Amino acid sequence: MTSLDLEQLTTTDPATGLRAVGALHRLAERVEAIHVAEARKAGWSWEQIGDALGVTRQSVHTKHGRRGTGV
């Protein structure tokens, strides 16, 4: 894995930068959903998952509870 220099992420074109930010948000959402589902399959409570993510159990359940992640 190569390390990223922060300067490599700098652009003067806002459209390019914002598209990159959007792509990162979408990727983070997919990764989160996968790991929340795995945690639920492993028997984790919504409170444990929320603690691991730094959010409340209510917010993580609201976000992921209806996606078939083990309500």
The first five atom37 places (N, CA, C, CB, O) and aatype in JSON, in Angstrom:
{
  "aatype": [12, 16, 15, 10, 3, 10, 6, 5, 10, 16, 16, 16, 3, 14, 0, 16, 7, 10, 1, 0, 19, 7, 0, 10, 8, 1, 10, 0, 6, 1, 19, 6, 0, 9, 8, 19, 0, 6, 0, 1, 11, 0, 7, 17, 15, 17, 6, 5, 9, 7, 3, 0, 10, 7, 19, 16, 1, 5, 15, 19, 8, 16, 11, 8, 7, 1, 1, 7, 16, 7, 19],
  "atom_mask": [
    [1, 1, 1, 1, 1],
    [1, 1, 1, 1, 1],
    [1, 1, 1, 1, 1],
    [1, 1, 1, 1, 1],
    [1, 1, 1, 1, 1],
    [1, 1, 1, 1, 1],
    [1, 1, 1, 1, 1],
    [1, 1, 1, 1, 1],
    [1, 1, 1, 1, 1],
    [1, 1, 1, 1, 1],
    [1, 1, 1, 1, 1],
    [1, 1, 1, 1, 1],
    [1, 1, 1, 1, 1],
    [1, 1, 1, 1, 1],
    [1, 1, 1, 1, 1],
    [1, 1, 1, 1, 1],
    [1, 1, 1, 0, 1],
    [1, 1, 1, 1, 1],
    [1, 1, 1, 1, 1],
    [1, 1, 1, 1, 1],
    [1, 1, 1, 1, 1],
    [1, 1, 1, 0, 1],
    [1, 1, 1, 1, 1],
    [1, 1, 1, 1, 1],
    [1, 1, 1, 1, 1],
    [1, 1, 1, 1, 1],
    [1, 1, 1, 1, 1],
    [1, 1, 1, 1, 1],
    [1, 1, 1, 1, 1],
    [1, 1, 1, 1, 1],
    [1, 1, 1, 1, 1],
    [1, 1, 1, 1, 1],
    [1, 1, 1, 1, 1],
    [1, 1, 1, 1, 1],
    [1, 1, 1, 1, 1],
    [1, 1, 1, 1, 1],
    [1, 1, 1, 1, 1],
    [1, 1, 1, 1, 1],
    [1, 1, 1, 1, 1],
    [1, 1, 1, 1, 1],
    [1, 1, 1, 1, 1],
    [1, 1, 1, 1, 1],
    [1, 1, 1, 0, 1],
    [1, 1, 1, 1, 1],
    [1, 1, 1, 1, 1],
    [1, 1, 1, 1, 1],
    [1, 1, 1, 1, 1],
    [1, 1, 1, 1, 1],
    [1, 1, 1, 1, 1],
    [1, 1, 1, 0, 1],
    [1, 1, 1, 1, 1],
    [1, 1, 1, 1, 1],
    [1, 1, 1, 1, 1],
    [1, 1, 1, 0, 1],
    [1, 1, 1, 1, 1],
    [1, 1, 1, 1, 1],
    [1, 1, 1, 1, 1],
    [1, 1, 1, 1, 1],
    [1, 1, 1, 1, 1],
    [1, 1, 1, 1, 1],
    [1, 1, 1, 1, 1],
    [1, 1, 1, 1, 1],
    [1, 1, 1, 1, 1],
    [1, 1, 1, 1, 1],
    [1, 1, 1, 0, 1],
    [1, 1, 1, 1, 1],
    [1, 1, 1, 1, 1],
    [1, 1, 1, 0, 1],
    [1, 1, 1, 1, 1],
    [1, 1, 1, 0, 1],
    [1, 1, 1, 1, 1]
  ],
  "atom_positions": [
    [[0.85, -1.19, 0.0], [0.0, 0.0, 0.0], [0.89, 1.24, 0.0], [-0.96, 0.0, 1.23], [1.8, 1.35, 0.81]],
    [[0.62, 2.14, -0.89], [1.41, 3.36, -0.96], [0.81, 4.42, -0.06], [1.5, 3.87, -2.4], [-0.41, 4.5, 0.11]],
    [[1.69, 5.24, 0.51], [1.18, 6.33, 1.35], [0.81, 7.5, 0.45], [2.23, 6.75, 2.41], [1.4, 7.72, -0.6]],
    [[-0.17, 8.25, 0.9], [-0.65, 9.41, 0.14], [-0.08, 10.68, 0.75], [-2.19, 9.46, 0.11], [-0.15, 10.89, 1.96]],
    [[0.46, 11.5, -0.08], [0.9, 12.82, 0.32], [-0.3, 13.74, 0.2], [2.11, 13.33, -0.55], [-0.97, 13.75, -0.84]],
    [[-0.6, 14.49, 1.23], [-1.77, 15.37, 1.23], [-1.76, 16.32, 0.04], [-1.82, 16.16, 2.52], [-2.82, 16.69, -0.47]],
    [[-0.59, 16.71, -0.41], [-0.5, 17.61, -1.56], [-1.03, 16.97, -2.83], [0.94, 18.06, -1.76], [-1.47, 17.67, -3.74]],
    [[-0.99, 15.63, -2.91], [-1.52, 14.93, -4.07], [-3.04, 15.08, -4.16], [-1.14, 13.45, -4.02], [-3.62, 14.93, -5.23]],
    [[-3.67, 15.37, -3.05], [-5.12, 15.51, -3.01], [-5.58, 16.93, -3.26], [-5.64, 15.03, -1.69], [-6.78, 17.19, -3.33]],
    [[-4.66, 17.85, -3.39], [-4.99, 19.25, -3.58], [-5.24, 19.53, -5.05], [-3.87, 20.15, -3.05], [-4.48, 19.1, -5.92]],
    [[-6.32, 20.25, -5.31], [-6.63, 20.67, -6.66], [-7.19, 22.07, -6.6], [-7.62, 19.69, -7.35], [-7.8, 22.46, -5.61]],
    [[-6.99, 22.82, -7.64], [-7.56, 24.17, -7.69], [-8.94, 24.15, -8.32], [-6.65, 25.11, -8.46], [-9.62, 25.17, -8.34]],
    [[-9.36, 23.0, -8.85], [-10.67, 22.87, -9.49], [-11.68, 22.34, -8.48], [-10.59, 21.94, -10.73], [-11.62, 21.17, -8.12]],
    [[-12.6, 23.19, -8.02], [-13.57, 22.74, -7.02], [-14.41, 21.54, -7.5], [-14.48, 23.88, -6.66], [-14.75, 20.68, -6.69]],
    [[-14.75, 21.49, -8.78], [-15.56, 20.38, -9.27], [-14.84, 19.05, -9.1], [-15.92, 20.6, -10.75], [-15.44, 18.06, -8.69]],
    [[-13.55, 19.03, -9.4], [-12.76, 17.81, -9.23], [-12.68, 17.42, -7.77], [-11.35, 17.99, -9.81], [-12.88, 16.26, -7.41]],
    [[-12.39, 18.38, -6.93], [-12.29, 18.11, -5.5], [-13.6, 17.62, -4.91], [0.0, 0.0, 0.0], [-13.61, 16.67, -4.11]],
    [[-14.7, 18.24, -5.28], [-15.99, 17.85, -4.74], [-16.44, 16.48, -5.24], [-17.04, 18.89, -5.08], [-17.06, 15.72, -4.5]],
    [[-16.13, 16.17, -6.49], [-16.42, 14.82, -6.99], [-15.63, 13.78, -6.2], [-16.09, 14.71, -8.5], [-16.16, 12.71, -5.88]],
    [[-14.4, 14.08, -5.88], [-13.57, 13.16, -5.09], [-14.16, 12.98, -3.69], [-12.13, 13.69, -4.99], [-14.22, 11.86, -3.18]],
    [[-14.58, 14.07, -3.08], [-15.21, 13.98, -1.76], [-16.47, 13.13, -1.81], [-15.54, 15.39, -1.22], [-16.69, 12.29, -0.94]],
    [[-17.29, 13.34, -2.83], [-18.51, 12.54, -2.98], [-18.21, 11.06, -3.13], [0.0, 0.0, 0.0], [-18.88, 10.21, -2.55]],
    [[-17.19, 10.75, -3.92], [-16.8, 9.34, -4.12], [-16.31, 8.74, -2.81], [-15.71, 9.23, -5.2], [-16.61, 7.58, -2.52]],
    [[-15.56, 9.49, -2.03], [-15.09, 9.0, -0.74], [-16.25, 8.76, 0.22], [-14.1, 9.98, -0.12], [-16.25, 7.77, 0.95]],
    [[-17.23, 9.66, 0.23], [-18.41, 9.47, 1.09], [-19.16, 8.2, 0.7], [-19.35, 10.69, 0.98], [-19.55, 7.42, 1.58]],
    [[-19.36, 7.99, -0.59], [-20.06, 6.78, -1.04], [-19.3, 5.52, -0.66], [-20.28, 6.81, -2.55], [-19.9, 4.54, -0.22]],
    [[-18.0, 5.54, -0.81], [-17.19, 4.39, -0.44], [-17.27, 4.14, 1.07], [-15.72, 4.61, -0.87], [-17.43, 3.0, 1.5]],
    [[-17.16, 5.19, 1.86], [-17.24, 5.05, 3.31], [-18.6, 4.48, 3.73], [-17.0, 6.41, 4.0], [-18.67, 3.65, 4.64]],
    [[-19.67, 4.91, 3.09], [-21.01, 4.4, 3.41], [-21.11, 2.9, 3.12], [-22.08, 5.17, 2.62], [-21.69, 2.15, 3.9]],
    [[-20.55, 2.47, 1.99], [-20.58, 1.04, 1.63], [-19.76, 0.21, 2.62], [-20.04, 0.82, 0.2], [-20.21, -0.85, 3.06]],
    [[-18.57, 0.69, 2.97], [-17.72, -0.02, 3.92], [-18.4, -0.1, 5.28], [-16.34, 0.67, 4.05], [-18.37, -1.15, 5.93]],
    [[-19.02, 0.99, 5.71], [-19.73, 1.0, 6.99], [-20.87, -0.02, 6.98], [-20.29, 2.4, 7.29], [-21.01, -0.79, 7.93]],
    [[-21.66, -0.04, 5.93], [-22.79, -0.96, 5.85], [-22.33, -2.41, 5.92], [-23.58, -0.72, 4.56], [-22.95, -3.23, 6.59]],
    [[-21.25, -2.72, 5.23], [-20.72, -4.09, 5.25], [-20.32, -4.49, 6.67], [-19.51, -4.22, 4.29], [-20.65, -5.58, 7.13]],
    [[-19.61, -3.6, 7.35], [-19.1, -3.94, 8.67], [-20.18, -3.91, 9.74], [-17.99, -3.01, 9.05], [-20.11, -4.67, 10.71]],
    [[-21.18, -3.07, 9.59], [-22.31, -3.11, 10.51], [-23.05, -4.44, 10.36], [-23.28, -1.91, 10.26], [-23.42, -5.06, 11.35]],
    [[-23.27, -4.87, 9.13], [-23.94, -6.16, 8.89], [-23.13, -7.31, 9.49], [-24.14, -6.38, 7.37], [-23.7, -8.21, 10.11]],
    [[-21.82, -7.28, 9.32], [-20.97, -8.33, 9.88], [-21.01, -8.32, 11.41], [-19.53, -8.18, 9.4], [-21.04, -9.37, 12.04]],
    [[-21.0, -7.13, 11.98], [-21.08, -7.02, 13.44], [-22.4, -7.59, 13.96], [-20.93, -5.55, 13.89], [-22.42, -8.3, 14.96]],
    [[-23.49, -7.28, 13.27], [-24.8, -7.82, 13.69], [-24.82, -9.34, 13.57], [-25.93, -7.2, 12.85], [-25.34, -10.03, 14.45]],
    [[-24.26, -9.87, 12.48], [-24.19, -11.33, 12.32], [-23.38, -11.97, 13.43], [-23.58, -11.69, 10.96], [-23.65, -13.09, 13.85]],
    [[-22.37, -11.24, 13.92], [-21.51, -11.74, 14.99], [-22.14, -11.55, 16.37], [-20.16, -11.04, 14.95], [-21.55, -11.92, 17.38]],
    [[-23.35, -10.98, 16.41], [-24.06, -10.81, 17.67], [-23.85, -9.5, 18.39], [0.0, 0.0, 0.0], [-24.25, -9.36, 19.55]],
    [[-23.21, -8.55, 17.73], [-23.01, -7.25, 18.37], [-24.34, -6.54, 18.55], [-22.05, -6.39, 17.55], [-25.23, -6.64, 17.7]],
    [[-24.47, -5.81, 19.64], [-25.65, -4.98, 19.88], [-25.51, -3.67, 19.11], [-25.85, -4.71, 21.4], [-24.42, -3.28, 18.69]],
    [[-26.65, -3.0, 18.95], [-26.61, -1.68, 18.31], [-25.76, -0.72, 19.14], [-28.03, -1.12, 18.13], [-25.11, 0.16, 18.59]],
    [[-25.78, -0.89, 20.46], [-24.98, -0.02, 21.32], [-23.48, -0.24, 21.08], [-25.32, -0.26, 22.79], [-22.72, 0.72, 21.01]],
    [[-23.06, -1.49, 20.96], [-21.65, -1.79, 20.69], [-21.22, -1.2, 19.34], [-21.41, -3.31, 20.7], [-20.14, -0.61, 19.23]],
    [[-22.05, -1.35, 18.35], [-21.74, -0.83, 17.01], [-21.66, 0.7, 17.06], [-22.8, -1.29, 15.97], [-20.73, 1.29, 16.51]],
    [[-22.64, 1.32, 17.71], [-22.62, 2.78, 17.84], [-21.38, 3.27, 18.54], [0.0, 0.0, 0.0], [-20.77, 4.25, 18.13]],
    [[-20.99, 2.57, 19.62], [-19.77, 2.95, 20.34], [-18.55, 2.86, 19.44], [-19.57, 2.06, 21.57], [-17.7, 3.76, 19.44]],
    [[-18.46, 1.79, 18.65], [-17.32, 1.6, 17.76], [-17.27, 2.68, 16.68], [-17.38, 0.23, 17.11], [-16.19, 3.09, 16.26]],
    [[-18.43, 3.15, 16.25], [-18.5, 4.18, 15.22], [-18.48, 5.6, 15.78], [-19.75, 3.99, 14.39], [-18.34, 6.56, 15.03]],
    [[-18.61, 5.72, 17.1], [-18.62, 7.04, 17.72], [-19.95, 7.76, 17.58], [0.0, 0.0, 0.0], [-20.0, 8.98, 17.55]],
    [[-21.03, 6.98, 17.48], [-22.38, 7.53, 17.37], [-23.29, 6.82, 18.37], [-22.93, 7.39, 15.92], [-22.88, 5.86, 19.02]],
    [[-24.51, 7.29, 18.49], [-25.45, 6.63, 19.4], [-26.0, 5.35, 18.77], [-26.59, 7.58, 19.77], [-25.99, 5.18, 17.56]],
    [[-26.49, 4.47, 19.64], [-27.11, 3.23, 19.15], [-28.35, 3.56, 18.33], [-27.48, 2.29, 20.31], [-28.65, 2.88, 17.35]],
    [[-29.06, 4.61, 18.73], [-30.26, 4.99, 17.99], [-29.92, 5.43, 16.57], [-31.0, 6.11, 18.73], [-30.62, 5.07, 15.63]],
    [[-28.85, 6.2, 16.42], [-28.53, 6.69, 15.08], [-28.06, 5.57, 14.17], [-27.47, 7.78, 15.16], [-28.41, 5.54, 12.99]],
    [[-27.27, 4.63, 14.71], [-26.8, 3.53, 13.87], [-27.96, 2.59, 13.53], [-25.67, 2.76, 14.56], [-28.01, 2.04, 12.43]],
    [[-28.87, 2.4, 14.47], [-30.03, 1.54, 14.19], [-30.95, 2.18, 13.17], [-30.8, 1.25, 15.48], [-31.46, 1.5, 12.27]],
    [[-31.16, 3.47, 13.29], [-31.99, 4.19, 12.32], [-31.39, 4.09, 10.92], [-32.14, 5.67, 12.72], [-32.1, 3.9, 9.93]],
    [[-30.09, 4.21, 10.84], [-29.41, 4.19, 9.55], [-29.34, 2.79, 8.94], [-28.02, 4.75, 9.7], [-29.51, 2.64, 7.73]],
    [[-29.09, 1.78, 9.76], [-28.82, 0.44, 9.23], [-29.85, -0.62, 9.62], [-27.49, 0.0, 9.68], [-29.83, -1.72, 9.07]],
    [[-30.72, -0.3, 10.55], [-31.63, -1.31, 11.08], [-32.64, -1.84, 10.07], [0.0, 0.0, 0.0], [-33.08, -2.98, 10.19]],
    [[-33.0, -1.07, 9.1], [-34.0, -1.49, 8.11], [-33.38, -2.11, 6.87], [-34.85, -0.31, 7.71], [-34.09, -2.46, 5.93]],
    [[-32.07, -2.26, 6.88], [-31.39, -2.8, 5.69], [-31.16, -4.31, 5.81], [-30.05, -2.09, 5.47], [-30.37, -4.89, 5.06]],
    [[-31.85, -4.94, 6.73], [-31.65, -6.37, 6.88], [-30.35, -6.72, 7.57], [0.0, 0.0, 0.0], [-29.77, -7.78, 7.32]],
    [[-29.89, -5.84, 8.45], [-28.64, -6.09, 9.16], [-28.92, -6.69, 10.54], [-27.83, -4.8, 9.29], [-28.11, -6.54, 11.46]],
    [[-30.05, -7.35, 10.68], [-30.32, -8.03, 11.93], [-31.04, -7.2, 12.96], [0.0, 0.0, 0.0], [-30.56, -7.07, 14.08]],
    [[-32.18, -6.64, 12.61], [-32.97, -5.79, 13.52], [-33.34, -6.58, 14.75], [-34.23, -5.26, 12.82], [-34.01, -6.05, 15.63]]
  ]
}
